[in-house]
Amino acid sequence: MGWVLLFGAATSIMLILFGAIGYLFYEGIGIWGNNQPVGWAFDIVNFVFWVGIGHAGTLISAILFLFRQRWRTSINRFAEAMTIFAVICALMFPSIHVGRAWLLYYVMPLPNQMSMWPNFRSPLLWDMFAVGTYFTCSLLFWYVGLVPDLATLRDRAKTRLRRVLYGIFSLGWHGGNRQWKHYELAYLILAGISTPLVLSVHSIVSTDFATSVLPGWHTTIFPPYFVAGAIFSGFAMVMTLALIARKIYRLENFITMNHLEKMNKIMMVTGMMVGYSYGCEMFIAWYSGNPYEQFAFFNRAFGPYWWSYWIMVSCNVIIPQIFWWKKARTNLVWMFIASILVNVGMWFERFVILITLTRDFLPSSWGWYWPTIWDFTMLIGSFGLFFTLFLLFLRFLPMISMVEVKGVLPQADPHHHAPDTAPAAKPGDERPRPHPGIEPGPALGGAS
Amino acid sequence: MSAVTGRVTAVIAQFDTPADLLHAAEKVRDAGYKQFDCHSPFPIHGMDRAMGEKRSPLGYIVGAVALVAFSAMTYFIYWVTTSGYRMVISGKPDFSYQAFAPVVFAVTVLASAIAATFGMMILNRLPQLWHPLFESGSFRKFSDDGFIVSLHADDPKFDPQSAADFLKRIGGKNVETVEVTA
């Protein structure tokens, strides 16, 4: 019943988004508050925000997998799903912001009757390749991870329809070791190639800004700063979703306090990296001796949009500091509030960067930006799309990777059953434990 | 073991634990069977060696595809910017390769991911919506908590009766002859 209510609410918001997009196509992007000099606004803010949300999913599933962090197994599946849905929301914004969205194929290098080819020096094209690749790789990674679980659902299906559908999507998986052998290597390779993607996608998104000549954007710290921010906001979103799913589906034994605490620590670290970047930007603006750069940063903190800057600093730098205290790291209410505030702050970070456009070199070209109702509709509507997809996922697919959880249980380790043949553990040879007091077995990719 | 009424495709037996399956695989391998498999809900550490399996060639496939994608995309951009649709932008060289790195990188990664996924599917002969072993009801336990050895009929050493006896001898439970009745 709770699911139906949530799904109804999410779908309604999503339908509002579709209505708004329809009106946008009919009327053009003049319905947004974009103007001269603010040619980019909520569309790009939302795009960068949603791409950032997606990053934690890839980080959890790929990088933590490569580092054999077995605690990831209970959160990786829905973190990956979150990535895919967030990237769908993200892809929507650049697609509709080009105005004539039906001509979007112009950015793709397709042969056409005009013998035109796109400009490979253009950041818009880089975005198309970067985010398109990111989406495809995330989808493949997620799907490959799902196949053995879909086989389980197929074998336990109670109705014929489910059996057929799960049967089709599980591809006829029979779990033989000859399949596992190729499967594990494929999963490892996908994790390996998704890892540089985490760093490259947001770096490329940041170079959309950094390749311009505008004061406040033309900085080399952008790629690492954006990546840290992306992981920060992504973890906050995983936290929000994990806490809700944990509560509704009573997953306390799978998503333990240990998991949540580790995620809080990562949020604190990435939050401090983001805070460092804010400080560094300020310092370099001052140190460069460039009056335009200095003014841009002074203006961010004390100009007409000062409030957005200070919301950003409060939410992203100050709020995560509570995670120094174990009490806050293990308090569900605190972490839920913090995760939401961090997402608010990260949205404002992108807004603050964009709002630099209102005042650049010449006071004669200064302007003012204020969003219209359609800007807000699309921002809120994108959350409707995201949550609709996410709720469908929670309902119809295993939200926790069954195969990986089975793989890290102590019973899964052949050595566990034959202690006499297992090599004696060396002192200091401690492996990470998924749950306190339980020895982990081999995880996916652990076998050779 | 049920009476044989159709074409026998395999004999399967169930084991209790991953360790039992591992030891069973070693015994099957040592007995000289080549066409057999060990089905488990998750990959078991050390099973490749127990079964006498070679490493997966997938890494070489992905590496080759990545190399081809990298070269092809670099050449394509070179062609586009120098002759296909030449654009002079800020007086920069036609082949200003630094600016092409993001696209070439993305295409290389994309091609590798597709090669890894579809390479795995081809090596595993997927999608294969029907498999002879699915004829057995008890085989379905493999995806839950069953650890199953299957000796396949296309093995030259295979004989339904002796295979079943062998599996029983090495500790297999619920030994079953899988037949296709069609």
Boltz contact constraints between the chains, C-beta under 6 A:
constraints:
  - contact:
      token1: [A, 116]
      token2: [B, 85]
      max_distance: 6.0
  - contact:
      token1: [A, 117]
      token2: [B, 80]
      max_distance: 6.0
  - contact:
      token1: [A, 117]
      token2: [B, 84]
      max_distance: 6.0
  - contact:
      token1: [A, 117]
      token2: [B, 85]
      max_distance: 6.0
  - contact:
      token1: [A, 119]
      token2: [B, 87]
      max_distance: 6.0
  - contact:
      token1: [A, 120]
      token2: [B, 77]
      max_distance: 6.0
  - contact:
      token1: [A, 120]
      token2: [B, 100]
      max_distance: 6.0
  - contact:
      token1: [A, 120]
      token2: [B, 103]
      max_distance: 6.0
  - contact:
      token1: [A, 121]
      token2: [B, 89]
      max_distance: 6.0
  - contact:
      token1: [A, 121]
      token2: [B, 99]
      max_distance: 6.0
  - contact:
      token1: [A, 126]
      token2: [B, 102]
      max_distance: 6.0
  - contact:
      token1: [A, 129]
      token2: [B, 103]
      max_distance: 6.0
  - contact:
      token1: [A, 129]
      token2: [B, 106]
      max_distance: 6.0
  - contact:
      token1: [A, 130]
      token2: [B, 106]
      max_distance: 6.0
  - contact:
      token1: [A, 133]
      token2: [B, 106]
      max_distance: 6.0
  - contact:
      token1: [A, 133]
      token2: [B, 109]
      max_distance: 6.0
  - contact:
      token1: [A, 133]
      token2: [B, 110]
      max_distance: 6.0
  - contact:
      token1: [A, 136]
      token2: [B, 110]
      max_distance: 6.0
  - contact:
      token1: [A, 137]
      token2: [B, 113]
      max_distance: 6.0
  - contact:
      token1: [A, 140]
      token2: [B, 113]
      max_distance: 6.0
  - contact:
      token1: [A, 140]
      token2: [B, 117]
      max_distance: 6.0
  - contact:
      token1: [A, 144]
      token2: [B, 117]
      max_distance: 6.0
  - contact:
      token1: [A, 151]
      token2: [B, 143]
      max_distance: 6.0
  - contact:
      token1: [A, 152]
      token2: [B, 143]
      max_distance: 6.0
  - contact:
      token1: [A, 155]
      token2: [B, 140]
      max_distance: 6.0
  - contact:
      token1: [A, 155]
      token2: [B, 143]
      max_distance: 6.0
  - contact:
      token1: [A, 171]
      token2: [B, 126]
      max_distance: 6.0
  - contact:
      token1: [A, 171]
      token2: [B, 127]
      max_distance: 6.0
  - contact:
      token1: [A, 172]
      token2: [B, 127]
      max_distance: 6.0
  - contact:
      token1: [A, 172]
      token2: [B, 128]
      max_distance: 6.0
  - contact:
      token1: [A, 172]
      token2: [B, 129]
      max_distance: 6.0
  - contact:
      token1: [A, 172]
      token2: [B, 131]
      max_distance: 6.0
  - contact:
      token1: [A, 174]
      token2: [B, 131]
      max_distance: 6.0
  - contact:
      token1: [A, 174]
      token2: [B, 133]
      max_distance: 6.0
  - contact:
      token1: [A, 175]
      token2: [B, 39]
      max_distance: 6.0
  - contact:
      token1: [A, 175]
      token2: [B, 40]
      max_distance: 6.0
  - contact:
      token1: [A, 175]
      token2: [B, 142]
      max_distance: 6.0
  - contact:
      token1: [A, 175]
      token2: [B, 143]
      max_distance: 6.0
  - contact:
      token1: [A, 176]
      token2: [B, 37]
      max_distance: 6.0
  - contact:
      token1: [A, 176]
      token2: [B, 39]
      max_distance: 6.0
  - contact:
      token1: [A, 177]
      token2: [B, 38]
      max_distance: 6.0
  - contact:
      token1: [A, 177]
      token2: [B, 47]
      max_distance: 6.0
  - contact:
      token1: [A, 177]
      token2: [B, 51]
      max_distance: 6.0
  - contact:
      token1: [A, 178]
      token2: [B, 37]
      max_distance: 6.0
  - contact:
      token1: [A, 179]
      token2: [B, 124]
      max_distance: 6.0
  - contact:
      token1: [A, 180]
      token2: [B, 43]
      max_distance: 6.0
  - contact:
      token1: [A, 181]
      token2: [B, 48]
      max_distance: 6.0
  - contact:
      token1: [A, 181]
      token2: [B, 53]
      max_distance: 6.0
  - contact:
      token1: [A, 181]
      token2: [B, 56]
      max_distance: 6.0
  - contact:
      token1: [A, 182]
      token2: [B, 56]
      max_distance: 6.0
  - contact:
      token1: [A, 182]
      token2: [B, 58]
      max_distance: 6.0
  - contact:
      token1: [A, 182]
      token2: [B, 120]
      max_distance: 6.0
  - contact:
      token1: [A, 182]
      token2: [B, 123]
      max_distance: 6.0
  - contact:
      token1: [A, 182]
      token2: [B, 124]
      max_distance: 6.0
  - contact:
      token1: [A, 183]
      token2: [B, 120]
      max_distance: 6.0
  - contact:
      token1: [A, 184]
      token2: [B, 43]
      max_distance: 6.0
  - contact:
      token1: [A, 185]
      token2: [B, 56]
      max_distance: 6.0
  - contact:
      token1: [A, 185]
      token2: [B, 58]
      max_distance: 6.0
  - contact:
      token1: [A, 186]
      token2: [B, 58]
      max_distance: 6.0
  - contact:
      token1: [A, 186]
      token2: [B, 116]
      max_distance: 6.0
  - contact:
      token1: [A, 186]
      token2: [B, 120]
      max_distance: 6.0
  - contact:
      token1: [A, 189]
      token2: [B, 62]
      max_distance: 6.0
  - contact:
      token1: [A, 189]
      token2: [B, 116]
      max_distance: 6.0
  - contact:
      token1: [A, 190]
      token2: [B, 116]
      max_distance: 6.0
  - contact:
      token1: [A, 193]
      token2: [B, 109]
      max_distance: 6.0
  - contact:
      token1: [A, 193]
      token2: [B, 112]
      max_distance: 6.0
  - contact:
      token1: [A, 193]
      token2: [B, 113]
      max_distance: 6.0
  - contact:
      token1: [A, 204]
      token2: [B, 102]
      max_distance: 6.0
  - contact:
      token1: [A, 403]
      token2: [B, 42]
      max_distance: 6.0
  - contact:
      token1: [A, 406]
      token2: [B, 41]
      max_distance: 6.0
  - contact:
      token1: [A, 406]
      token2: [B, 42]
      max_distance: 6.0
  - contact:
      token1: [A, 407]
      token2: [B, 42]
      max_distance: 6.0
  - contact:
      token1: [A, 412]
      token2: [B, 18]
      max_distance: 6.0
  - contact:
      token1: [A, 414]
      token2: [B, 18]
      max_distance: 6.0
  - contact:
      token1: [A, 414]
      token2: [B, 19]
      max_distance: 6.0
  - contact:
      token1: [A, 414]
      token2: [B, 22]
      max_distance: 6.0
  - contact:
      token1: [A, 417]
      token2: [B, 17]
      max_distance: 6.0
  - contact:
      token1: [A, 417]
      token2: [B, 19]
      max_distance: 6.0
  - contact:
      token1: [A, 418]
      token2: [B, 19]
      max_distance: 6.0
  - contact:
      token1: [A, 442]
      token2: [B, 45]
      max_distance: 6.0
  - contact:
      token1: [A, 446]
      token2: [B, 45]
      max_distance: 6.0
  - contact:
      token1: [A, 447]
      token2: [B, 43]
      max_distance: 6.0
  - contact:
      token1: [A, 447]
      token2: [B, 45]
      max_distance: 6.0
